[in-house]
Amino acid sequence: MKFIGHKNIVMFLLLGIGLLFRLLLTSFGTFHIDFGDWVGWSDRLVRYPFSQFYDAWSDYLPGYLYVLWALGHFKLLLYSSGLMIPLEIIYKFPAIAADLLLAFIAFKISRRFLSQKRSFLILFIFAFNPAIFANSTLWGQIDVLNTLFYILTFIVLLRKRVLLTGIFLAISLLIKPQGVIILPFIFILVFKEKWQITKILKSIAVFLLVYVGEFVPFSNKLNILNFIFERYFVGLNQYQYTSVNAFNYWAIGQRWWISDSQLWFGIPLHYWGMAVFAVIFILILCNFLIKFRTDVITKKLFILNFSLALVFLGSFIFLTRVHERLLLTPLIFLMLAAIFKKELWIFVGVLSITYIANLYFSFVWLTQNFHNIFSSSMINIISFLNLFVFVVLLVILLKWRPNFDEEKTI
């Protein structure tokens, strides 16, 4: 009983240890090409008007640029006061904070439906899974940040928080363009949750205000719609290859780093990847539309997170131009789904291992003159394993039948 009475202390202790652990690791494993972009863009945002930022190269949307602008001013304030905090701590901190907020959300969800002991175990797994902190704390990337805003969008949508739904959705799409694939799920949920038309219109208005409004300062008085499409085009067409070091379908047989404009049966490989993913996406979306019910909250949360995990995993496996880091988003959604179906944790473990291996391979390849730490056979095995996990999980999703006579699935 004493332990139960101090549950919040235990929660904050684990989160505090997670924070300290990450801060101690910030000086290790930094991918300095990406990190140099953060620092350089941050300095440029402080020095010049936003309207001049895109005069130099950047493939990022405005969403995270506002964070870099704030970090640049914060750095100047610290350094002018004589506080020489390492740049790694300053520029890695937003993703580190997102890591811990994600762990907190997972704990709050599991605490509602699971025992206290299992809830703390979930918190520990989210806070200390190497696959998560390897991306934010070591590499120095922000894939967890847009994933966090996807999750926040769905949380407030299910609670029918009109303004926050529009704000969080806009932010998620302003960080990275991949978020567009959650939009059909948003539409289905708004319909299933029986939102009033006035609430829908208010949320759309807020979304457009935030979304378009964040582009305006960077547009330099250009046509705003053309400017938005231009920035998306730059981001999505930066690396026109089958795979950018991602251990996916295209890596099997070392068919990566091949121009995805190459033809197969007269059709570019880029469109083949999009066609396969489109079939998978429609299949998952139809399955979600049929099986999503509003009766039992655990069933709702399970089918939503599991479906999103499979959609993002399918995009990682089959789309071209995919980076190794993009496996993190489906992994996080799979972890959330596993809260309600413990059999999924074995797949979380497998994907965590393959993700870490993929990050390590890519880091060495990029920083040590294209040195391959894995043989071709090993790359084939890991890539095939990711593909195999996707197929197995898809079968599990399609065969799952909600039993609405039960209150819980756990």
C-alpha positions in Angstrom: 0.0 0.0 0.0 2.9 2.3 0.7 4.2 1.7 -2.8 0.8 2.5 -4.3 0.6 5.8 -2.3 3.9 6.9 -3.8 3.2 5.9 -7.4 3.7 9.5 -8.7 7.1 9.7 -7.0 8.1 6.4 -8.7 6.8 7.8 -12.1 8.7 11.0 -11.8 11.8 9.2 -10.5 11.8 6.9 -13.6 11.3 9.9 -15.9 14.0 11.9 -14.1 16.4 9.0 -14.5 15.5 8.7 -18.1 16.3 12.4 -18.5 19.6 12.3 -16.7 20.5 9.1 -18.7 19.9 10.9 -22.0 21.7 14.1 -21.0 24.8 12.0 -20.1 24.6 10.4 -23.5 24.2 13.5 -25.7 27.9 13.8 -26.5 28.0 10.3 -28.0 26.9 9.0 -31.4 26.0 12.4 -32.9 25.5 12.4 -36.7 27.2 15.6 -37.4 25.8 16.2 -40.9 22.3 16.4 -39.5 23.4 18.1 -36.3 25.4 20.7 -38.3 22.2 21.5 -40.2 20.3 22.2 -36.9 23.0 24.5 -35.7 23.5 26.2 -39.1 19.8 26.7 -39.7 19.3 27.9 -36.1 22.0 30.6 -36.5 20.6 31.7 -39.9 17.1 32.0 -38.4 18.4 34.2 -35.7 20.6 36.3 -38.0 18.2 36.9 -41.0 14.4 37.4 -41.4 12.4 34.3 -41.9 11.6 35.4 -45.4 15.2 35.0 -46.4 15.7 31.6 -44.8 15.0 29.5 -47.9 17.4 31.5 -50.0 19.9 28.9 -48.8 19.3 25.2 -49.0 16.9 23.4 -46.5 14.6 20.5 -47.1 12.7 21.0 -43.9 9.2 22.4 -43.5 8.7 25.5 -41.3 7.4 23.5 -38.3 10.7 22.6 -36.7 12.3 25.8 -37.9 10.5 27.7 -35.3 12.0 25.4 -32.6 15.4 26.0 -34.1 14.8 29.8 -34.0 13.9 29.6 -30.3 16.9 27.4 -29.6 19.2 29.8 -31.4 18.0 32.7 -29.2 18.3 30.5 -26.1 21.8 29.6 -27.0 22.8 33.3 -27.4 21.2 34.1 -24.0 23.1 31.3 -22.3 26.4 32.0 -24.0 26.2 35.8 -23.4 25.7 35.0 -19.7 28.8 32.8 -19.6 26.8 29.5 -19.5 28.6 27.4 -22.1 26.2 24.5 -22.2 27.2 21.9 -24.9 25.4 22.4 -28.2 24.4 18.7 -28.1 22.3 19.3 -25.0 20.7 22.4 -26.4 19.8 21.0 -29.9 19.0 17.4 -28.8 16.8 18.5 -25.9 13.4 18.9 -27.9 13.6 15.3 -29.0 14.7 14.2 -25.6 11.7 16.0 -24.0 9.4 14.3 -26.6 10.8 10.9 -25.7 9.9 11.4 -22.0 6.5 12.9 -22.8 5.8 9.9 -24.9 6.7 7.6 -22.0 4.5 9.7 -19.7 1.5 9.3 -22.1 2.1 5.6 -22.4 2.1 5.3 -18.6 -1.1 7.3 -18.2 -2.8 5.1 -20.8 -1.6 1.8 -19.3 -2.4 3.0 -15.8 -6.0 3.4 -16.7 -6.3 -0.2 -17.9 -3.5 -2.3 -16.4 -2.2 -3.1 -13.0 0.2 -0.7 -11.3 3.1 -3.0 -11.7 2.6 -3.5 -15.4 2.0 0.2 -15.9 5.5 1.0 -14.5 6.9 -1.7 -16.7 5.4 0.0 -19.7 6.9 3.3 -18.5 10.3 1.7 -18.2 10.1 0.2 -21.6 9.2 3.5 -23.3 11.7 5.5 -21.3 14.7 3.1 -21.8 14.1 1.3 -25.2 17.4 1.9 -27.0 15.6 2.1 -30.3 13.9 5.3 -29.1 16.8 7.2 -27.5 19.2 6.1 -30.2 17.3 8.4 -32.6 17.0 11.4 -30.3 19.8 11.3 -27.8 22.6 9.7 -29.9 21.9 10.4 -33.6 20.2 13.8 -32.8 17.2 13.5 -35.0 13.5 14.5 -34.3 11.4 11.6 -35.7 9.9 11.1 -32.2 8.6 14.7 -32.3 6.3 14.4 -35.3 5.2 11.0 -34.0 4.3 12.5 -30.6 2.1 15.1 -32.4 0.4 12.3 -34.3 -0.4 10.7 -31.0 -1.5 13.9 -29.4 -3.8 14.6 -32.4 -5.7 11.3 -31.9 -5.9 11.7 -28.1 -7.6 15.1 -28.3 -9.7 14.0 -31.3 -11.2 11.1 -29.3 -11.8 13.6 -26.5 -13.5 15.9 -29.0 -11.2 18.8 -28.2 -12.0 20.9 -31.3 -9.3 23.5 -31.1 -6.5 21.3 -30.0 -7.3 18.7 -32.7 -6.8 21.4 -35.4 -3.6 22.7 -33.7 -1.9 19.4 -33.1 -2.7 18.1 -36.6 -1.3 21.2 -38.2 1.9 21.0 -36.2 2.3 17.3 -37.0 2.1 18.1 -40.7 4.4 21.1 -40.4 7.2 19.0 -39.0 7.5 16.3 -41.6 5.4 15.6 -44.7 4.9 11.8 -44.0 2.1 12.7 -41.7 -0.4 13.1 -44.6 -1.1 9.4 -44.4 -3.0 9.9 -41.1 -5.6 12.1 -42.6 -8.0 9.4 -43.7 -7.9 8.0 -40.2 -8.8 11.5 -38.9 -11.8 11.7 -41.3 -13.0 8.2 -40.2 -12.7 9.0 -36.5 -14.5 12.3 -36.9 -17.4 10.4 -38.6 -17.4 7.5 -36.1 -17.2 9.8 -33.1 -20.2 11.7 -34.5 -18.7 15.2 -34.4 -21.2 18.0 -35.0 -20.7 19.8 -38.2 -20.0 23.1 -36.3 -17.1 21.4 -34.4 -15.7 20.0 -37.7 -15.8 23.4 -39.3 -14.1 25.1 -36.3 -11.4 22.4 -36.2 -10.7 22.8 -40.0 -10.6 26.6 -39.6 -8.1 26.3 -36.7 -6.0 23.8 -38.7 -5.8 26.1 -41.7 -5.0 29.1 -39.6 -2.1 27.4 -37.9 -0.9 25.4 -40.9 -1.0 28.2 -43.5 0.0 30.8 -40.9 3.3 29.1 -40.2 4.3 29.2 -43.8 3.5 32.8 -44.3 6.6 34.4 -42.6 8.9 32.2 -44.7 7.1 32.8 -48.1 8.8 36.1 -49.0 5.4 37.3 -50.4 5.2 34.5 -52.9 1.9 32.9 -53.7 1.3 31.0 -50.5 -0.2 27.8 -52.0 2.6 27.6 -54.6 5.1 28.1 -51.8 3.6 25.3 -49.7 3.6 22.8 -52.6 7.2 23.9 -53.4 8.4 23.1 -49.9 6.7 19.7 -49.9 8.1 18.9 -53.3 11.6 19.8 -52.1 11.3 17.6 -49.0 9.8 14.6 -50.8 12.1 14.7 -53.8 15.4 15.2 -52.0 16.6 11.6 -52.4 15.2 10.0 -55.5 16.5 6.4 -54.7 14.8 3.2 -54.0 16.1 3.1 -50.4 18.2 5.6 -48.5 19.9 3.0 -46.3 16.6 1.6 -45.0 16.5 -2.1 -44.4 13.3 -2.7 -46.3 12.0 -4.5 -49.4 14.3 -2.5 -51.7 17.4 -3.4 -49.6 16.9 -7.1 -50.3 19.5 -8.0 -52.9 21.1 -4.6 -52.4 18.7 -2.8 -54.8 19.0 0.3 -52.7 20.6 3.6 -53.8 19.2 2.9 -57.3 17.4 5.7 -59.0 13.6 5.1 -58.5 13.0 6.5 -61.9 14.3 3.3 -63.4 11.6 1.4 -65.3 10.2 -2.1 -64.6 7.6 -3.2 -67.2 7.5 0.4 -68.4 6.7 1.9 -65.0 9.1 3.7 -62.7 10.1 1.9 -59.5 8.8 4.9 -57.5 5.3 4.3 -58.8 5.5 0.6 -58.2 6.3 1.3 -54.6 3.4 3.7 -54.3 1.0 1.2 -56.0 1.9 -1.6 -53.6 1.6 0.7 -50.6 -1.7 2.1 -51.8 -3.2 -1.4 -51.9 -1.9 -2.1 -48.4 -3.2 1.3 -47.2 -6.7 0.8 -48.6 -6.8 -2.7 -47.1 -5.9 -1.5 -43.6 -8.2 1.5 -43.8 -11.2 -0.6 -44.8 -10.4 -3.0 -42.0 -10.2 -0.1 -39.6 -13.5 1.4 -40.9 -15.3 -2.0 -40.3 -13.8 -2.9 -37.0 -13.6 0.5 -35.2 -16.4 0.8 -32.7 -17.0 3.4 -30.1 -18.4 0.9 -27.5 -15.2 -0.1 -25.6 -12.3 2.3 -25.2 -9.6 -0.4 -25.1 -10.8 -1.8 -28.4 -10.7 1.7 -29.9 -7.2 2.4 -28.8 -5.9 -1.0 -29.9 -7.3 -1.0 -33.4 -6.3 2.6 -33.9 -2.7 2.2 -32.8 -2.3 -1.2 -34.5 -3.6 0.1 -37.8 -1.4 3.2 -37.7 1.6 1.0 -36.9 0.9 -1.2 -39.9 0.3 1.8 -42.2 3.6 3.5 -41.3 5.4 0.1 -41.3 4.0 -0.6 -44.8 5.3 2.8 -46.0 8.7 2.0 -44.6 8.8 -1.4 -46.3 7.5 -0.6 -49.7 7.8 3.1 -50.6 11.0 4.4 -52.2 13.1 7.3 -50.9 12.7 6.1 -47.3 15.4 6.7 -44.7 16.5 4.2 -42.0 15.2 6.5 -39.3 11.5 6.2 -40.4 11.0 2.8 -38.8 10.7 4.6 -35.4 7.1 5.9 -36.0 5.6 2.4 -36.7 7.6 1.0 -33.8 6.1 3.5 -31.3 2.6 2.9 -32.5 3.2 -0.8 -32.2 4.4 -0.3 -28.6 1.1 1.5 -27.9 -0.9 -1.3 -29.4 1.1 -3.8 -27.4 -0.3 -2.2 -24.2 -3.6 -3.9 -25.1 -2.3 -7.1 -26.7 0.8 -8.4 -24.9 1.6 -10.9 -27.7 2.8 -8.0 -29.8 5.7 -7.2 -27.5 7.8 -9.9 -29.2 7.4 -8.0 -32.5 8.3 -4.8 -30.7 11.5 -6.5 -29.6 12.4 -7.7 -33.1 11.8 -4.3 -34.7 13.7 -2.5 -32.0 16.7 -4.7 -32.7 16.5 -4.3 -36.5 16.1 -0.6 -36.1 19.2 -0.2 -33.9 21.1 -2.4 -36.4 19.9 -0.2 -39.3 20.8 3.0 -37.5 24.3 1.7 -36.6 24.9 0.5 -40.1 23.9 3.8 -41.6 25.9 5.8 -39.1 29.1 4.0 -39.8 28.4 4.0 -43.6 27.9 7.7 -43.6 30.7 8.7 -41.3 33.4 6.1 -42.2 33.7 6.5 -46.0 30.8 4.1 -46.9 32.2 1.2 -44.8 29.8 -1.7 -44.6 29.7 -3.3 -41.1 27.3 -5.9 -42.3 27.7 -8.4 -45.2 25.3 -8.5 -48.0 23.8 -11.6 -46.6 23.2 -10.0 -43.2 21.5 -7.0 -44.8 19.3 -9.3 -46.7 18.4 -11.2 -43.6 17.5 -8.1 -41.5 15.6 -6.6 -44.4 13.7 -9.8 -45.0 13.0 -10.0 -41.2 11.4 -6.5 -41.3 9.3 -7.6 -44.3 8.3 -10.9 -42.6 7.3 -9.0 -39.4 5.1 -6.7 -41.5 3.3 -9.6 -43.2 2.7 -11.4 -39.9 1.4 -8.3 -38.2 -0.9 -7.6 -41.1 -2.4 -11.1 -40.9 -2.9 -10.6 -37.1 -4.6 -7.2 -37.7 -6.9 -8.6 -40.4 -7.8 -11.7 -38.4 -8.5 -9.8 -35.2 -12.2 -9.7 -34.3 -13.4 -7.4 -31.5 -15.4 -9.2 -28.8 -17.7 -6.5 -27.6 -19.1 -8.7 -24.8 -15.8 -8.1 -22.9 -14.8 -4.8 -21.4 -11.1 -5.2 -22.0 -8.7 -6.9 -24.4 -6.0 -7.3 -21.8 
